[in-house]
Every structure is written in structure tokens, then in C-alpha cells.
Amino acid sequence: MDRHHFTLAVACAGVFLLVAANGASAQSGRLTFKESVSRNSLKTVVSVSLSPDGRFAYAAAYNAKAVTVFRRDAKSGRLTHLQTFEDKDLLNGVTTLRLSPDGRLGVATSFVSRTVALFGRDLKTGRLKLFDVVQPGRRGATDLNFVIDAVF
């Protein structure tokens, strides 16, 4: 992972903002605007996660019912769209996508659909593949209670 300090800031209404502080700015704590990415799949982004190696960013968008994957340039911080995983039944009210410490798995929690989705993650491309879903009434699951800030 690069040694620059990056901070992500998120705004709603389909806009995803990336800001970075590095070099002299990192020591002062000042943030420098890098870019704004607008996509329908980013409507009401509520969380953003970086891959353990810092090469990919994952945005969970509550109203869009989607997780969007971006490749991240380590030097500039700029984002390139790679994938959008949308599912109105399984990701309705998605609140987060957390990656495992080794980056091979991701877990998305969805408030409205009351689901937990397990994704496999390709370490080279950053792309996600749905492995499994837990939902009340599905394959014997009886109920799900979400912890607000669970750690993977």
C-alpha cells in the first residue's frame, strides 16, 4: 500500500467525492479535493471501504440498492468504475460493505431487506462475486439483528 494519507468524504444525491491529504497537506490536516464521481448507483452512498492494499474502493448506496466498485490510482487517488452490483431484493437499504483483513471476502449488510450478503473478491481485479445470502425465512434463518458498527 502507498504511504500517502488518504481520507474519503462522501456526499449523497448520487455524488461520490474523493479527497486526499498528502505531502505537506497531510501534516497540516488540510484536505485537497481530487474528484467527484456521479452515477445513479451512488444514490445515497452511506459508506465507503478501501481494500487492504488500497487499490480499490467499495461504495454502499442505500437507496440505489447497490455496491459499486472502483479501481483507485495510488498516486492521484482518482477512481475508475469497475463494477456495480445491484439487487433490489438483497441489497435494499444496503448500509456497508466490509472486507476481510486478507481482502478475499466482503460482507454487505442491508437494513430494509434484512440481509447479509457474502461476496468473494478477486484480489487482482477487485471485482465481487455473490457467494451466499442470509435472510430471515431463507434456508432456515429465523431472524437477523444488526449491530450498528460491527467489525469484520
HELIX and SHEET records of a PDB file:
HELIX    1   1 ALA A   24  SER A   28  1                                   5    
HELIX    2   2 ASN A   40  LEU A   42  5                                   3    
SHEET    1   A 3 PHE A   6  VAL A  10  0                                        
SHEET    2   A 3 VAL A  15  ALA A  20 -1                                        
SHEET    3   A 3 THR A  32  SER A  38 -1                                        
SHEET    1   B 4 VAL A  45  LEU A  50  0                                        
SHEET    2   B 4 PHE A  56  ALA A  61 -1                                        
SHEET    3   B 4 ALA A  66  ARG A  72 -1                                        
SHEET    4   B 4 LEU A  79  GLU A  86 -1                                        
SHEET    1   C 4 VAL A  94  LEU A  99  0                                        
SHEET    2   C 4 LEU A 105  SER A 110 -1                                        
SHEET    3   C 4 THR A 115  ARG A 121 -1                                        
SHEET    4   C 4 LEU A 128  VAL A 134 -1                                        
END                                                                             
